[in-house]
């Protein structure tokens, strides 16, 4: 499922028009992005937890060139599903 199909599903199940549904959806996800950037963590009990994890610099070997490559450090977004979501998926 992508953003467009999710918005259509929300629009059909609610009494909102397309523009209002789109603006609410965009507002909610912009706020989630701001919280994740500021606090490095976001949690929704029914869904799960989003964490920003800092990855250290890594050294990898390029087999073709027989050389080592340094990968720069970076932040990575990790999602951990809640137990409630996991149990729903098992049923």
Helices and strands as residue ranges (DSSP letters): H 3-13, H 18-39, E 41-44, E 48-55, E 58-62, E 67-71, E 74-81, H 83-90
